[in-house]
Amino acid sequence: MANNLRPKIDTTTSSKTMFPEAIERAKFLDKYLIDNGKPLGPLHGLPISVKDGFNIKGVPSTLGYILFQSYPVPEENSPVIDILLSLGAIIHVKTNVPQTMMDTLWWTVFVRKKGRTRDPWQHDSAAIAMPYKNIARKTSLRLGFIAEDPAHPVAPPIARALETAFQRLAAAGHEVVKMSEFPSPAEAANLCWSFYLTDPQNTTSKIIEQGGEPKVPAISLTWENPKLPNVDMDEYYNINTKRRELKAEWHKMFVEQKFDAVMLPAYMDTAPAHDKYGTVCYTAFANLLDVISGSGDSVRSRESRKGPTKPYCSELKALFYLLRTLML
């Protein structure tokens, strides 16, 4: 295993490589397998990269800020790192994250914990100390389907992909309900950004300035949106109240409709040019609702073989993001 770990990666995407440590980890896992006759866990020997938003003991964590390179290194791992290591993983590199972890690619920063750990509260103080439920796997699902929010109409390629997904899911035996009335994702997303901008002291801007780095264009486009002014602590109480109201609306929809999941676009258009993404309108509100969520690619775009369909699309990806799944 150790001989197979010689790095062949593009280090420009990496904020910190840990190849010598990874080789030593692989040697340890090789010996463990020989001595015990079984792997350490289901991820035994699997090389894994992690985003620079996660702490690794003795390794710098920048969180997307140049200034943080000069900060003391973490003295302990993030919970998810301990979990990955306990399952046998080999962490060989930390990959770059966007400035503030909130620009065009900010969704790539947050990595969901895959699989199960028996007692997560032993690793993470934020986890609830209760066991997982064993739920029988369903052969078919009842799915809510939101084609678009009127406040953010989707482009024709996205509409076509959504319709194709609808038809394929129905053909696979799932009950898919096209929804005409639903809580507004746009309203929830705007409220979500109000929480992000609760920074009366402009801490984020100060950190960027102290690091001597310019703000990337996407930060000015989204973080400094004049329609979303900074929230002071008095207003913070009000937006928390509004958040509870919106969560109740979405919860009511799930319960009354008996949905297993709700699907909607991940974005209203195909891939825009760099730094032209703008405010995240369809996905940010999953954080506001505090629900399990994910996104994935779907149908191949026919336009991708013909070139861009709009001037601002310098690159039109062959596969584009389609679904954002929300579950109770």
N, C-alpha and C positions, 0 to 999 in steps of 0.2 A: 504493500500500500504506500509506504513512504516513498518508494521510487517513482510512483505515479503522480506525485504531488509537485513535480517541477513546474513552476508557474509558466503559463502561456496565456497571459491576459493583458489587456490594454491598461497599463497603469495610470493613464490619464484620467480614468474614471475613479481612481482610488485615492482616498485621503490618507490611508495608512496601510502598508502591507505588513504582514506578520508571517512571512514564509518560513524563517527558521523555527519559529514557535510551532507552526503548522507541521513541519517535518517531525519535530520532537513529539508532538501530539499523535501523529500517525504511528510513530515507533511505539509509543505507549499502548495504543490501541491494538497494534499487531501483537505485542506481547500479551496483552490482556486476553485476546482471542486464543492464543496458544495455551496460556496458563489455565484458562477457565473453560475452554471448549465451547464458548458461546459469545456472541457479540455483547458489547456493553449496553446497547439499546437499539431501537429501530433505525436510528440515524448513524449507526456505527461506521466510521470512516468517511462519512459524506462531507466533502468540503463545502462550506457555506460562507457567503459574504454577508455582512450586516451593514446597515446604514450608519452613518456617523452620528445619528441621534441616540445610539445605544452606548452605554458605558461598558468598557472592558478594562479590568484592573490593570493599571500601569500603562495604558494607551490613551493618548490625547483624544478628547471629544470636542469638536469645534461647533457642532450644531449649526453649521453654515455661516459662522462668523470668523473672520480672520483674527480678531482680537483674542478669541478663546484658545488660539494656538499657544499663547503664552501663559495660560492658566495652569494650575497644578493638575496633574493627571489623576483620574479617578482612583480611589482606593478600594473599590469593590465593583463587581459586575452588576449590570442591570438584571432584573429577574429573568427576562427572556434569554439572556446569555447563559445564565446558570442552568436554565431548563434545557437549552440546546446541548450544552456540554454533558449534562446528565444523561442525555439520550444518545451520546456517542458522536456528536458532530465535531468537525474540525473547522474552526473559524480561522480563515487565512487572510482576510482583507476587510478593511472598512471602506465603504464606497461613499463618494461625495454626495452631499445633499445641497439643495438650493439655498441661496442667501435667505436667512431667517426661517428656512424650511417652509416658505409660504409663497414661492413664486410659481411660474408656469408648471413646474414638475413637482409641486409640493406633495402631491398624493403619493409619490414614490417613497417618501420618507417613512411613512407609517407602515410597519410590517405586522400583520396579524399573527398571533400565535397559532401555529398549525398543530393539529393533533391534540392530545390530552396529557396533562400531568395529573397524577392522582390527587395531590394535595396542593393546589396552586397557592393557597394562602401561606404556605410555608416559605414561598419565594417572594411573594408580592403582598405588601401591606394593604394594597387597595383591593385585593381579591376577597370575596365573601367566603367565610369558613363554612362551606356546605358541600356535600358530595355532588358529583354529576348525576343526572338522572339517566337511566337507561330507557330510551324511547325507541319503540319499534319503527323500523324504516318503512316509509310509505312507498307504494308502487306508483302512485300518481299524486300530484299536488294540485291545490287550488291556488291559482296565481292571479293577483291583481295586475292589470296592465295599463300604465299611464303613457299614452303616446307622446304627449308634450304638455308643458305648462303654457297657457296662452301668453303669459308675460315673456316667454322665451321660446318662440316657435322654432321647430327643428328644420334643418335643411333637407331637401329631397333625398339625398343619399341616406341620411339617418332615418328618415321616415320609411324608406323602402326596406332598410335593414330591420327596423322594428317590426314592420308588417311580416317580413319573412320569418323572423323569430317567433312571432305570434302563431303563424301557420304551422311551423315545425313543432312547436311545443304542443299545440292542439293535436296534431297528427300523431304525436308520441303518446297520447292518452292523458295528457294533463288538462285540467279544467282551467281555461284562461278567460278571465273576465275583463273585457275592455271597459274602462271606467270613464264616465262622463263627468262625474262630480267627485272631487277629492280635495284634501287640504292642499294649499298652494306650496309647492317646493320653493318657489321664488321668495315667498314671504318668509319661509323658514330659513332660507339661505341668507337673506338680508339680516335677519336677526342673529344668525350665526356670526356674520362679520362684525356685528356690533360687539359681540363678546371678544372677538379677536382684537378689536381696536380699543379695548378697555385698558388704556395705557396713558393716564394723564401726564406722566412724566416723560413720555416719548422715549422710553427705555430702549426700544429697538433701534431707533434712529441714532441715539447716542452711542450705542455699542458699535454700530457701523462706522460712525464718524471717528470714534476712538481707535478703531482698527485701521484707519486710513484708507478705507476702500470706498468706491462709489456705489451708490444704489444701482442695482441692475434695473433695466427699463420696466420689467414686469412688476417690480415692487412699487414703482411710481404709479403704474397703471391700476394696481389692485389695492395695495396697502394705503395709498394716499388718495383714495376715491373721495372727492368732496361731498358726495351724496351720503357718505357714511362717516360722519364726524366722530372724533374720539369721545368715548363715554366716560363721564365722571362717576364717582361712587354713588351719588344720589340716583342717577339714571340706572346704575347697575341693578338696583333693587327692582326697578320697573321691568327691565329686560328679563330678569329671572322669573318674574311673575308671568310675562308673556311666553317664556319658554315652557313653563308648566302647562299653560293653556294649549300651546301647539302640540306638545307631547300627548296631551289628553285627546286632541282631535285625531291624531294618527292612531293612537291606541284604540279609540272607539271604532275607527274604520277597520282595523285588523280584526277586532273581536266580533263586531256585527257581521262582517263579510266572511269571517272564518278563513282568512287568507293564511297560507303558509309563507308566502312572500309577496312582495310588490315589486314589479319591475318598471323601470323608466329609463330614459336616455342618460348616458353619462355626461354628454355635452350636446349642444344644439347644432354643432357643425362638425365637419371633418377637420383634420389637423391644420391649425393655423400656423403662420410663420412664428419663429421664435420671438418670445416676449410680446406676443399679440394675443395671448389667451384670454386675458381679462378676468373678470370676476367669475368664480366657480358657482354656477347657478343650480346645477342639478345634483351635485354630490356632497357639497359642504354640509348640508343640513343633516346628514347622517350622524355627524358628530354632535349636532345640537340635540337630536333625538336620543343619542346614546344607544344605538341599535347595531347589531351585527350587519355588516355590509361588505360588498365586494363588487368588482367590475371585471368585465372580460371582453375579449374580441369576438366578433361574430362574422357576418357575411362579408365576402370580398367585394370591395367597391369597384364597379365597372369603370368609373371615372379614373381610377388609379392607373389604368393602362393607357389613358389618353392624355394625362397631364392635368394640371390644376384647373378648377372650374371657376375660381374667383381670384382676383388679383392678389389678395393678401395671403393666399395659400401657396407658399413657396414649395411646400412638400405635402403631397396628399398621400397618406399612408394607405397601403394596400389593405391592411386590416385596421378597423377603427373601433373605438370603445363603444359598447352597446348597453350593457345592463348594469344597473345598480340594484343589488338585492337587499331588501330590508326584511328582517325577521324578528319576531318577538322572542 
